[in-house]
Amino acid sequence: MASSFNADTALIHVEKGNPNIRGVYQIINQEFCRNRWSNMKYINREEDMGIDGLRQAKESYHPVKLVEKYDVFIASKG
């Protein structure tokens, strides 16, 4: 599942595949982007949710930029 973010960036929201098939996520990503988003300069695969394997996979694509994320908690008054 994906959408365009702006004129040169696509956002990949969800990737599904059978984890028992080696390389399935790589080929799904490659072919999906080649066929659907070839006009985009950037592909944003969104966050890695702190999952080491997912982060490592995303870093293997040599990203142009990584955005640091923060959690903000607002204390309730009372």
Distance bins in CASP14 RR format, pairs under 12 A and 6 or more apart:
PFRMAT RR
TARGET T0000
AUTHOR 0000-0000-0000
RMODE 2
METHOD distances of the structure
MODEL  1
1 10 0 0 0 0 0 1 0 0 0 0 0
1 11 0 0 0 0 1 0 0 0 0 0 0
1 12 1 0 0 1 0 0 0 0 0 0 0
1 13 1 0 1 0 0 0 0 0 0 0 0
1 14 1 0 1 0 0 0 0 0 0 0 0
1 15 0 0 0 0 1 0 0 0 0 0 0
1 16 0 0 0 0 1 0 0 0 0 0 0
1 28 0 0 0 0 0 1 0 0 0 0 0
1 32 0 0 0 0 1 0 0 0 0 0 0
1 36 0 0 0 0 0 1 0 0 0 0 0
1 45 0 0 0 0 0 1 0 0 0 0 0
1 46 0 0 0 0 0 1 0 0 0 0 0
2 9 0 0 0 0 0 1 0 0 0 0 0
2 10 1 0 1 0 0 0 0 0 0 0 0
2 11 1 0 0 1 0 0 0 0 0 0 0
2 12 1 0 1 0 0 0 0 0 0 0 0
2 13 1 0 0 1 0 0 0 0 0 0 0
2 14 0 0 0 0 1 0 0 0 0 0 0
2 15 0 0 0 0 1 0 0 0 0 0 0
2 28 0 0 0 0 0 1 0 0 0 0 0
2 29 0 0 0 0 0 1 0 0 0 0 0
2 32 1 0 0 1 0 0 0 0 0 0 0
2 33 0 0 0 0 1 0 0 0 0 0 0
2 35 0 0 0 0 0 1 0 0 0 0 0
2 36 1 0 0 1 0 0 0 0 0 0 0
2 37 1 0 0 1 0 0 0 0 0 0 0
2 40 0 0 0 0 1 0 0 0 0 0 0
2 43 0 0 0 0 1 0 0 0 0 0 0
2 44 0 0 0 0 1 0 0 0 0 0 0
2 45 0 0 0 0 1 0 0 0 0 0 0
2 46 0 0 0 0 1 0 0 0 0 0 0
3 9 0 0 0 0 0 1 0 0 0 0 0
3 10 1 0 0 1 0 0 0 0 0 0 0
3 11 1 0 1 0 0 0 0 0 0 0 0
3 12 0 0 0 0 1 0 0 0 0 0 0
3 13 1 0 0 1 0 0 0 0 0 0 0
3 14 0 0 0 0 0 1 0 0 0 0 0
3 36 0 0 0 0 0 1 0 0 0 0 0
3 37 0 0 0 0 0 1 0 0 0 0 0
3 40 0 0 0 0 0 1 0 0 0 0 0
3 43 0 0 0 0 0 1 0 0 0 0 0
3 44 0 0 0 0 0 1 0 0 0 0 0
3 46 0 0 0 0 0 1 0 0 0 0 0
4 10 1 0 1 0 0 0 0 0 0 0 0
4 11 1 0 0 1 0 0 0 0 0 0 0
4 12 0 0 0 0 0 1 0 0 0 0 0
4 13 0 0 0 0 0 1 0 0 0 0 0
4 36 0 0 0 0 1 0 0 0 0 0 0
4 37 0 0 0 0 1 0 0 0 0 0 0
4 39 0 0 0 0 1 0 0 0 0 0 0
4 40 1 0 0 1 0 0 0 0 0 0 0
4 41 0 0 0 0 0 1 0 0 0 0 0
4 42 0 0 0 0 0 1 0 0 0 0 0
4 43 0 0 0 0 0 1 0 0 0 0 0
4 44 0 0 0 0 0 1 0 0 0 0 0
5 11 1 0 1 0 0 0 0 0 0 0 0
5 12 0 0 0 0 0 1 0 0 0 0 0
5 13 0 0 0 0 0 1 0 0 0 0 0
5 37 0 0 0 0 0 1 0 0 0 0 0
5 40 0 0 0 0 1 0 0 0 0 0 0
5 41 0 0 0 0 0 1 0 0 0 0 0
5 42 0 0 0 0 1 0 0 0 0 0 0
5 43 0 0 0 0 1 0 0 0 0 0 0
5 44 1 0 0 1 0 0 0 0 0 0 0
5 45 0 0 0 0 0 1 0 0 0 0 0
5 46 0 0 0 0 0 1 0 0 0 0 0
6 40 0 0 0 0 1 0 0 0 0 0 0
6 41 0 0 0 0 0 1 0 0 0 0 0
6 42 0 0 0 0 1 0 0 0 0 0 0
6 44 0 0 0 0 0 1 0 0 0 0 0
7 39 0 0 0 0 1 0 0 0 0 0 0
7 40 0 0 0 0 1 0 0 0 0 0 0
7 41 0 0 0 0 1 0 0 0 0 0 0
7 42 0 0 0 0 0 1 0 0 0 0 0
8 37 0 0 0 0 0 1 0 0 0 0 0
8 39 0 0 0 0 1 0 0 0 0 0 0
8 40 1 0 1 0 0 0 0 0 0 0 0
8 41 1 0 1 0 0 0 0 0 0 0 0
8 42 1 0 1 0 0 0 0 0 0 0 0
8 43 0 0 0 0 0 1 0 0 0 0 0
8 44 0 0 0 0 0 1 0 0 0 0 0
8 64 0 0 0 0 0 1 0 0 0 0 0
9 33 0 0 0 0 0 1 0 0 0 0 0
9 37 0 0 0 0 1 0 0 0 0 0 0
9 39 0 0 0 0 0 1 0 0 0 0 0
9 40 1 0 0 1 0 0 0 0 0 0 0
9 41 1 0 0 1 0 0 0 0 0 0 0
9 42 1 0 1 0 0 0 0 0 0 0 0
9 43 1 0 0 1 0 0 0 0 0 0 0
9 44 1 0 1 0 0 0 0 0 0 0 0
9 45 0 0 0 0 0 1 0 0 0 0 0
9 46 0 0 0 0 0 1 0 0 0 0 0
9 64 0 0 0 0 0 1 0 0 0 0 0
9 65 0 0 0 0 0 1 0 0 0 0 0
10 29 0 0 0 0 0 1 0 0 0 0 0
10 32 0 0 0 0 1 0 0 0 0 0 0
10 33 1 0 0 1 0 0 0 0 0 0 0
10 34 0 0 0 0 0 1 0 0 0 0 0
10 35 0 0 0 0 0 1 0 0 0 0 0
10 36 1 0 0 1 0 0 0 0 0 0 0
10 37 1 0 1 0 0 0 0 0 0 0 0
10 38 0 0 0 0 1 0 0 0 0 0 0
10 39 0 0 0 0 1 0 0 0 0 0 0
10 40 1 0 1 0 0 0 0 0 0 0 0
10 41 0 0 0 0 1 0 0 0 0 0 0
10 42 1 0 0 1 0 0 0 0 0 0 0
10 43 1 0 1 0 0 0 0 0 0 0 0
10 44 1 0 0 1 0 0 0 0 0 0 0
10 45 0 0 0 0 1 0 0 0 0 0 0
10 46 0 0 0 0 0 1 0 0 0 0 0
11 33 0 0 0 0 0 1 0 0 0 0 0
11 36 0 0 0 0 0 1 0 0 0 0 0
11 37 0 0 0 0 1 0 0 0 0 0 0
11 40 0 0 0 0 1 0 0 0 0 0 0
11 42 0 0 0 0 1 0 0 0 0 0 0
11 43 0 0 0 0 1 0 0 0 0 0 0
11 44 1 0 1 0 0 0 0 0 0 0 0
11 45 0 0 0 0 1 0 0 0 0 0 0
11 46 1 0 0 1 0 0 0 0 0 0 0
11 47 0 0 0 0 0 1 0 0 0 0 0
12 25 0 0 0 0 0 1 0 0 0 0 0
12 28 0 0 0 0 1 0 0 0 0 0 0
12 29 1 0 0 1 0 0 0 0 0 0 0
12 30 0 0 0 0 0 1 0 0 0 0 0
12 32 1 0 0 1 0 0 0 0 0 0 0
12 33 1 0 0 1 0 0 0 0 0 0 0
12 36 0 0 0 0 1 0 0 0 0 0 0
12 37 0 0 0 0 1 0 0 0 0 0 0
12 40 0 0 0 0 0 1 0 0 0 0 0
12 42 0 0 0 0 0 1 0 0 0 0 0
12 43 1 0 0 1 0 0 0 0 0 0 0
12 44 1 0 0 1 0 0 0 0 0 0 0
12 45 1 0 1 0 0 0 0 0 0 0 0
12 46 1 0 0 1 0 0 0 0 0 0 0
12 47 0 0 0 0 0 1 0 0 0 0 0
12 58 0 0 0 0 0 1 0 0 0 0 0
12 61 0 0 0 0 0 1 0 0 0 0 0
13 32 0 0 0 0 0 1 0 0 0 0 0
13 43 0 0 0 0 0 1 0 0 0 0 0
13 44 0 0 0 0 1 0 0 0 0 0 0
13 45 0 0 0 0 1 0 0 0 0 0 0
13 46 1 0 0 1 0 0 0 0 0 0 0
13 47 0 0 0 0 0 1 0 0 0 0 0
14 25 0 0 0 0 0 1 0 0 0 0 0
14 28 0 0 0 0 0 1 0 0 0 0 0
14 29 0 0 0 0 0 1 0 0 0 0 0
14 32 0 0 0 0 0 1 0 0 0 0 0
14 45 0 0 0 0 0 1 0 0 0 0 0
14 46 0 0 0 0 1 0 0 0 0 0 0
15 23 0 0 0 0 0 1 0 0 0 0 0
15 24 0 0 0 0 1 0 0 0 0 0 0
15 25 1 0 1 0 0 0 0 0 0 0 0
15 26 0 0 0 0 0 1 0 0 0 0 0
15 27 0 0 0 0 0 1 0 0 0 0 0
15 28 1 0 1 0 0 0 0 0 0 0 0
15 29 1 0 0 1 0 0 0 0 0 0 0
15 30 0 0 0 0 0 1 0 0 0 0 0
15 31 0 0 0 0 0 1 0 0 0 0 0
15 32 0 0 0 0 1 0 0 0 0 0 0
15 33 0 0 0 0 0 1 0 0 0 0 0
15 43 0 0 0 0 0 1 0 0 0 0 0
15 45 1 0 0 1 0 0 0 0 0 0 0
15 46 0 0 0 0 1 0 0 0 0 0 0
15 54 0 0 0 0 1 0 0 0 0 0 0
15 57 0 0 0 0 1 0 0 0 0 0 0
15 58 0 0 0 0 0 1 0 0 0 0 0
16 24 0 0 0 0 1 0 0 0 0 0 0
16 25 0 0 0 0 1 0 0 0 0 0 0
16 28 1 0 0 1 0 0 0 0 0 0 0
16 29 0 0 0 0 0 1 0 0 0 0 0
16 32 0 0 0 0 0 1 0 0 0 0 0
17 23 0 0 0 0 1 0 0 0 0 0 0
17 24 1 0 1 0 0 0 0 0 0 0 0
17 25 1 0 0 1 0 0 0 0 0 0 0
17 26 0 0 0 0 0 1 0 0 0 0 0
17 27 0 0 0 0 1 0 0 0 0 0 0
17 28 1 0 0 1 0 0 0 0 0 0 0
17 29 0 0 0 0 0 1 0 0 0 0 0
17 32 0 0 0 0 0 1 0 0 0 0 0
18 24 1 0 1 0 0 0 0 0 0 0 0
18 25 0 0 0 0 1 0 0 0 0 0 0
18 27 0 0 0 0 0 1 0 0 0 0 0
18 28 0 0 0 0 0 1 0 0 0 0 0
19 25 0 0 0 0 1 0 0 0 0 0 0
19 28 0 0 0 0 0 1 0 0 0 0 0
19 53 0 0 0 0 0 1 0 0 0 0 0
19 54 0 0 0 0 0 1 0 0 0 0 0
19 57 0 0 0 0 0 1 0 0 0 0 0
21 27 0 0 0 0 1 0 0 0 0 0 0
21 28 0 0 0 0 1 0 0 0 0 0 0
23 29 0 0 0 0 1 0 0 0 0 0 0
23 30 0 0 0 0 1 0 0 0 0 0 0
23 31 0 0 0 0 0 1 0 0 0 0 0
23 57 0 0 0 0 0 1 0 0 0 0 0
23 60 0 0 0 0 0 1 0 0 0 0 0
24 30 0 0 0 0 0 1 0 0 0 0 0
24 31 0 0 0 0 0 1 0 0 0 0 0
24 32 0 0 0 0 0 1 0 0 0 0 0
24 57 0 0 0 0 0 1 0 0 0 0 0
25 31 0 0 0 0 0 1 0 0 0 0 0
25 32 0 0 0 0 0 1 0 0 0 0 0
25 45 0 0 0 0 0 1 0 0 0 0 0
25 53 0 0 0 0 0 1 0 0 0 0 0
25 54 0 0 0 0 1 0 0 0 0 0 0
25 57 1 0 0 1 0 0 0 0 0 0 0
25 58 0 0 0 0 0 1 0 0 0 0 0
25 60 0 0 0 0 0 1 0 0 0 0 0
25 61 0 0 0 0 0 1 0 0 0 0 0
26 32 0 0 0 0 0 1 0 0 0 0 0
26 33 0 0 0 0 0 1 0 0 0 0 0
26 45 0 0 0 0 0 1 0 0 0 0 0
26 57 0 0 0 0 1 0 0 0 0 0 0
26 58 0 0 0 0 0 1 0 0 0 0 0
26 60 0 0 0 0 1 0 0 0 0 0 0
26 61 0 0 0 0 1 0 0 0 0 0 0
27 33 0 0 0 0 0 1 0 0 0 0 0
27 34 0 0 0 0 0 1 0 0 0 0 0
27 35 0 0 0 0 0 1 0 0 0 0 0
28 34 0 0 0 0 0 1 0 0 0 0 0
28 35 0 0 0 0 0 1 0 0 0 0 0
28 36 0 0 0 0 0 1 0 0 0 0 0
28 45 0 0 0 0 0 1 0 0 0 0 0
28 57 0 0 0 0 0 1 0 0 0 0 0
29 35 0 0 0 0 0 1 0 0 0 0 0
29 36 0 0 0 0 0 1 0 0 0 0 0
29 37 0 0 0 0 0 1 0 0 0 0 0
29 43 0 0 0 0 1 0 0 0 0 0 0
29 45 1 0 0 1 0 0 0 0 0 0 0
29 57 0 0 0 0 1 0 0 0 0 0 0
29 58 0 0 0 0 1 0 0 0 0 0 0
29 60 0 0 0 0 0 1 0 0 0 0 0
29 61 0 0 0 0 1 0 0 0 0 0 0
30 36 0 0 0 0 0 1 0 0 0 0 0
30 37 0 0 0 0 0 1 0 0 0 0 0
30 38 0 0 0 0 0 1 0 0 0 0 0
30 43 0 0 0 0 0 1 0 0 0 0 0
30 61 0 0 0 0 1 0 0 0 0 0 0
31 37 0 0 0 0 0 1 0 0 0 0 0
31 38 0 0 0 0 0 1 0 0 0 0 0
32 38 0 0 0 0 0 1 0 0 0 0 0
32 40 0 0 0 0 0 1 0 0 0 0 0
32 43 0 0 0 0 1 0 0 0 0 0 0
32 45 0 0 0 0 0 1 0 0 0 0 0
33 39 0 0 0 0 0 1 0 0 0 0 0
33 40 1 0 0 1 0 0 0 0 0 0 0
33 41 0 0 0 0 0 1 0 0 0 0 0
33 42 0 0 0 0 0 1 0 0 0 0 0
33 43 1 0 1 0 0 0 0 0 0 0 0
33 44 0 0 0 0 0 1 0 0 0 0 0
33 45 0 0 0 0 1 0 0 0 0 0 0
33 61 0 0 0 0 0 1 0 0 0 0 0
34 40 0 0 0 0 0 1 0 0 0 0 0
34 43 0 0 0 0 0 1 0 0 0 0 0
36 43 0 0 0 0 0 1 0 0 0 0 0
37 43 1 0 0 1 0 0 0 0 0 0 0
37 44 0 0 0 0 0 1 0 0 0 0 0
37 45 0 0 0 0 0 1 0 0 0 0 0
41 64 0 0 0 0 1 0 0 0 0 0 0
42 61 0 0 0 0 0 1 0 0 0 0 0
42 63 0 0 0 0 1 0 0 0 0 0 0
42 64 1 0 0 1 0 0 0 0 0 0 0
42 65 0 0 0 0 1 0 0 0 0 0 0
43 58 0 0 0 0 0 1 0 0 0 0 0
43 61 0 0 0 0 1 0 0 0 0 0 0
43 62 0 0 0 0 0 1 0 0 0 0 0
43 63 0 0 0 0 1 0 0 0 0 0 0
43 64 0 0 0 0 0 1 0 0 0 0 0
44 58 0 0 0 0 0 1 0 0 0 0 0
44 61 0 0 0 0 0 1 0 0 0 0 0
44 63 0 0 0 0 1 0 0 0 0 0 0
44 64 0 0 0 0 0 1 0 0 0 0 0
44 65 0 0 0 0 1 0 0 0 0 0 0
44 66 0 0 0 0 0 1 0 0 0 0 0
44 67 0 0 0 0 1 0 0 0 0 0 0
45 54 0 0 0 0 1 0 0 0 0 0 0
45 55 0 0 0 0 0 1 0 0 0 0 0
45 57 0 0 0 0 1 0 0 0 0 0 0
45 58 1 0 1 0 0 0 0 0 0 0 0
45 59 0 0 0 0 0 1 0 0 0 0 0
45 60 0 0 0 0 0 1 0 0 0 0 0
45 61 1 0 0 1 0 0 0 0 0 0 0
45 63 0 0 0 0 1 0 0 0 0 0 0
45 66 0 0 0 0 0 1 0 0 0 0 0
45 67 0 0 0 0 0 1 0 0 0 0 0
46 54 0 0 0 0 0 1 0 0 0 0 0
46 55 0 0 0 0 0 1 0 0 0 0 0
46 58 0 0 0 0 1 0 0 0 0 0 0
46 63 0 0 0 0 0 1 0 0 0 0 0
46 67 0 0 0 0 0 1 0 0 0 0 0
46 69 0 0 0 0 0 1 0 0 0 0 0
47 54 0 0 0 0 1 0 0 0 0 0 0
47 55 0 0 0 0 1 0 0 0 0 0 0
47 58 0 0 0 0 1 0 0 0 0 0 0
47 66 0 0 0 0 0 1 0 0 0 0 0
47 67 0 0 0 0 1 0 0 0 0 0 0
47 68 0 0 0 0 0 1 0 0 0 0 0
47 69 1 0 0 1 0 0 0 0 0 0 0
47 70 0 0 0 0 0 1 0 0 0 0 0
47 71 0 0 0 0 0 1 0 0 0 0 0
48 54 1 0 1 0 0 0 0 0 0 0 0
48 55 1 1 0 0 0 0 0 0 0 0 0
48 56 0 0 0 0 1 0 0 0 0 0 0
48 57 0 0 0 0 1 0 0 0 0 0 0
48 58 1 0 1 0 0 0 0 0 0 0 0
48 59 0 0 0 0 1 0 0 0 0 0 0
48 60 0 0 0 0 0 1 0 0 0 0 0
48 61 0 0 0 0 0 1 0 0 0 0 0
48 63 0 0 0 0 0 1 0 0 0 0 0
48 66 0 0 0 0 1 0 0 0 0 0 0
48 67 0 0 0 0 0 1 0 0 0 0 0
48 69 0 0 0 0 1 0 0 0 0 0 0
49 55 0 0 0 0 1 0 0 0 0 0 0
49 58 0 0 0 0 0 1 0 0 0 0 0
49 69 0 0 0 0 0 1 0 0 0 0 0
50 56 0 0 0 0 0 1 0 0 0 0 0
50 58 0 0 0 0 0 1 0 0 0 0 0
50 69 0 0 0 0 1 0 0 0 0 0 0
50 71 0 0 0 0 0 1 0 0 0 0 0
51 57 0 0 0 0 1 0 0 0 0 0 0
51 58 0 0 0 0 1 0 0 0 0 0 0
52 58 0 0 0 0 0 1 0 0 0 0 0
52 59 0 0 0 0 0 1 0 0 0 0 0
53 59 0 0 0 0 1 0 0 0 0 0 0
53 60 0 0 0 0 1 0 0 0 0 0 0
54 60 0 0 0 0 0 1 0 0 0 0 0
54 61 0 0 0 0 0 1 0 0 0 0 0
55 61 0 0 0 0 0 1 0 0 0 0 0
55 63 0 0 0 0 0 1 0 0 0 0 0
55 66 0 0 0 0 1 0 0 0 0 0 0
55 69 0 0 0 0 0 1 0 0 0 0 0
57 63 0 0 0 0 0 1 0 0 0 0 0
58 65 0 0 0 0 0 1 0 0 0 0 0
58 66 0 0 0 0 1 0 0 0 0 0 0
58 67 0 0 0 0 0 1 0 0 0 0 0
59 66 0 0 0 0 1 0 0 0 0 0 0
END
